[in-house]
Amino acid sequence: MTMNIAERHELILKKLENDGFVTVSDLSIEFDVSSVTIRKDLKLLEELNLLFRSNGKAIRKNPYTSEKTVNEKEKIHQGEKNKIAIKAAELIQPFDSIILASGTTIIEMAHQIKPIKGITVLTASLNAALIVSELNGVDVIQLGGVLRQSSSSVIGPLGEKMLSEFTCSKLFLGVDGIDLDFGLTTTSSMEASINKVMIKSAQKIIILADSSKFGRKGFGRICGLEDVDQIITDSGIEDAYKEKLIKLGIDVLVVDIEHKNLKL
């Protein structure tokens, strides 16, 4: 029996709820209709605010992130950030030289770092530098540059030049968005620029991102997912995203969080 448009829309939304995203090509094959028909379906559902279209696929939430200050961000997904930060800090080994980028999850990670023999910390975050500087036996290098007030971190060519003089064992990087096609993003193009240099200066790239960051995009692209070694996130991540990341060769560490009535 031929499926009518209402039945097709119901199944699209159900699949979206289960998988976190749907693609035009997959839906076209599954429903045995043209890609043009599926695109029209998704357009109608988007007009009803039931989904958002993005590059040949649809997702449940608005994919575009907006600029928020550190004070605003630190109140969002606090439990997730705390658990992610604890797990990230456990990855630091004696004599590591690490880069802490910027953002509220990175600041939370700074709180979780223990005095470990011989470690050196380079950071763009003023708050993280102050926190880690209180640890005995830890060398801290604060990157220079222009102060970005919204994140209390530095950006610009001075910090990038400093980074180019170092080789570090690990980079811990917070992001505003992770898109399977577009990669890692942040809301600032200049922050994206210094993050790119951080990636070049580190042997292992570790991303700290709560599950709300998946399927979202910021203004500035940092890198593609092929540059990422490991992602630490929470149990709210959609299975479909997790499976795709693992297929790309990324090690995904998931911390268990009870998700109830979370607001994006």
C-alpha positions as a printed Julia matrix, in Angstrom:
264×3 Matrix{Float64}:
  0.0    0.0    0.0
  1.31   3.43  -0.92
  2.24   5.59   2.05
  0.54   8.99   2.2
  2.33  12.2    3.11
  1.06  12.28   6.71
  2.27   8.74   7.37
  5.63   9.55   5.8
  6.01  12.67   7.95
  5.15  10.69  11.09
  7.81   8.1   10.3
 10.39  10.77   9.49
  9.84  12.42  12.88
  9.94   9.07  14.66
 13.22   8.16  12.96
 14.6   11.6   13.81
 13.65  11.11  17.46
 15.35   7.72  17.57
 18.52   8.49  15.6
 19.1   12.21  16.21
 19.33  12.98  12.49
 18.08  11.73   9.12
 19.53  12.1    5.63
 17.73  12.77   2.37
 19.43   9.84   0.64
 18.55   7.32   3.37
 14.92   8.44   3.54
 14.59   8.36  -0.23
 15.73   4.72  -0.28
 13.69   3.68   2.75
 10.41   5.19   1.48
 11.1    4.46  -2.2
 10.45   8.04  -3.26
 12.58  10.65  -4.99
 15.02  12.89  -3.14
 12.93  15.85  -4.35
  9.93  14.44  -2.47
 11.95  13.99   0.69
 13.35  17.52   0.48
  9.79  18.85   0.2
  8.79  16.77   3.23
 11.67  18.15   5.27
 10.93  21.71   4.16
  7.3   21.4    5.32
  8.35  19.92   8.66
 10.92  22.68   9.12
  8.24  25.32   8.51
  6.28  23.71  11.35
  9.38  24.02  13.58
  9.58  20.23  13.94
 13.13  19.93  12.62
 16.02  21.85  11.07
 17.5   21.13   7.67
 21.27  21.15   7.23
 23.38  19.98   4.25
 21.29  17.1    2.96
 20.09  16.0    6.38
 17.71  17.08   9.11
 18.3   17.39  12.85
 16.03  18.06  15.8
 17.55  21.26  17.11
 18.77  24.56  15.71
 22.26  23.8   14.39
 23.64  27.31  14.85
 25.23  28.35  18.11
 25.14  31.9   19.47
 27.76  33.83  21.38
 27.45  33.6   25.16
 29.72  34.85  27.93
 31.61  32.52  30.27
 29.2   33.44  33.08
 26.22  32.41  30.94
 27.83  29.21  29.66
 28.95  27.96  33.06
 25.3   27.68  34.17
 24.42  25.37  31.26
 24.9   21.57  31.51
 26.96  21.93  34.69
 26.68  18.27  35.68
 27.81  17.08  32.27
 30.77  19.45  32.21
 31.88  18.38  35.68
 31.89  14.66  34.81
 33.6   15.3   31.47
 36.25  17.45  33.19
 36.96  14.78  35.79
 37.46  12.15  33.08
 39.7   14.49  31.06
 41.92  15.3   34.06
 42.45  11.57  34.63
 44.18  11.37  31.22
 47.08  13.56  32.32
 50.28  11.6   32.97
 53.55  12.53  34.72
 55.77  14.77  32.57
 52.96  15.58  30.15
 53.03  18.96  28.47
 49.41  19.88  27.83
 47.47  22.67  26.17
 44.23  23.85  27.75
 42.26  25.86  25.21
 39.36  27.96  26.53
 35.74  27.68  27.58
 33.78  26.64  30.64
 34.48  22.9   30.35
 38.2   23.67  30.17
 37.9   25.87  33.27
 36.11  23.03  35.05
 38.9   20.68  33.97
 41.47  23.05  35.46
 39.71  22.65  38.82
 40.03  18.85  38.51
 43.77  18.69  37.72
 45.89  17.24  40.53
 49.55  18.02  41.23
 51.31  15.59  38.89
 55.07  15.26  38.66
 56.7   17.22  35.88
 53.64  18.5   33.98
 53.6   21.74  32.04
 50.38  23.55  31.16
 50.04  26.03  28.3
 46.71  27.81  28.17
 44.79  30.55  26.42
 42.35  30.77  29.33
 43.1   33.34  32.02
 40.82  31.56  34.49
 42.4   28.16  33.84
 45.91  29.63  34.25
 45.03  31.12  37.64
 43.47  27.87  38.86
 46.34  25.61  37.76
 48.98  28.07  39.02
 47.96  27.17  42.59
 49.18  23.58  42.13
 52.61  22.76  43.51
 55.19  21.57  41.0
 53.16  22.47  37.9
 54.69  24.86  35.36
 52.13  27.18  33.78
 52.62  29.17  30.57
 49.97  31.8   29.87
 49.68  32.52  26.17
 49.71  36.17  25.17
 47.46  38.04  22.8
 44.26  40.04  22.62
 41.83  39.38  25.46
 38.5   38.01  24.3
 36.23  39.21  27.1
 33.34  36.82  26.45
 35.57  33.8   27.14
 38.27  35.42  29.34
 40.87  33.98  26.95
 43.46  35.27  24.52
 43.33  35.21  20.73
 45.41  36.63  17.92
 48.83  36.27  16.24
 50.92  36.75  19.41
 49.46  33.65  21.06
 49.66  31.73  17.78
 53.36  32.61  17.41
 54.05  31.46  20.98
 52.29  28.16  20.33
 54.35  27.52  17.21
 57.46  27.34  19.41
 56.15  24.39  21.46
 55.33  20.72  20.96
 52.91  19.31  23.52
 51.7   15.8   24.28
 47.98  16.57  24.6
 45.51  19.28  23.65
 42.26  19.57  25.59
 39.86  21.55  23.44
 36.31  22.72  24.12
 34.09  23.53  21.13
 30.71  25.12  20.44
 29.64  22.67  17.76
 30.41  19.23  16.31
 28.97  18.46  12.88
 29.71  15.15  11.17
 30.32  16.88   7.84
 31.62  20.33   8.81
 33.72  19.28  11.79
 34.52  21.3   14.93
 33.46  24.93  15.26
 33.4   27.85  17.66
 31.5   31.14  17.58
 34.65  33.22  16.94
 36.8   33.03  13.8
 39.84  34.33  15.73
 39.39  31.7   18.43
 39.1   29.09  15.68
 42.39  30.36  14.28
 44.34  29.94  17.53
 42.71  26.54  18.06
 44.05  25.42  14.67
 47.58  26.29  15.79
 47.01  24.4   19.05
 46.12  21.32  17.01
 49.36  21.6   15.04
 51.31  21.93  18.31
 49.89  18.8   19.99
 50.42  15.09  19.46
 46.97  14.03  20.7
 43.77  16.03  20.2
 41.13  15.51  22.9
 37.75  17.22  22.57
 35.61  17.99  25.62
 31.98  18.43  24.55
 28.68  17.75  26.26
 26.05  16.02  24.14
 24.21  19.25  23.28
 27.13  20.25  21.03
 26.52  17.47  18.47
 24.78  18.49  15.27
 25.55  22.17  15.89
 27.74  24.72  14.13
 29.52  27.88  15.15
 30.76  30.67  12.87
 34.44  29.67  12.87
 35.56  26.24  11.64
 38.43  24.75  13.64
 39.09  21.46  11.84
 37.54  18.34  10.4
 36.86  15.26  12.48
 39.81  13.49  10.83
 42.11  15.59  13.06
 40.48  14.39  16.29
 41.86  11.5   18.35
 39.41  11.38  21.22
 36.09  12.93  22.3
 34.86  12.97  25.88
 31.11  13.51  26.12
 28.11  12.46  28.19
 25.51   9.72  27.86
 23.06  12.07  26.17
 24.91  11.59  22.87
 22.75   9.99  20.18
 23.79   6.44  19.29
 23.91   7.4   15.62
 26.49  10.12  16.29
 28.56   7.88  18.51
 28.61   5.1   15.89
 29.64   7.52  13.13
 32.49   8.9   15.24
 33.78   5.41  16.07
 33.69   4.5   12.37
 35.89   7.53  11.75
 38.46   6.05  14.13
 37.75   8.44  17.0
 37.93   7.1   20.54
 34.67   8.17  22.26
 34.65   8.26  26.05
 31.14   8.59  27.49
 30.5    9.66  31.08
 27.19   8.55  32.56
 24.72  11.36  33.26
 21.04  11.17  34.15
 19.28  13.39  31.61
 16.04  14.92  32.79
 14.33  17.92  31.25
 17.53  19.43  29.86
 17.15  22.77  28.1
 19.46  23.75  25.25
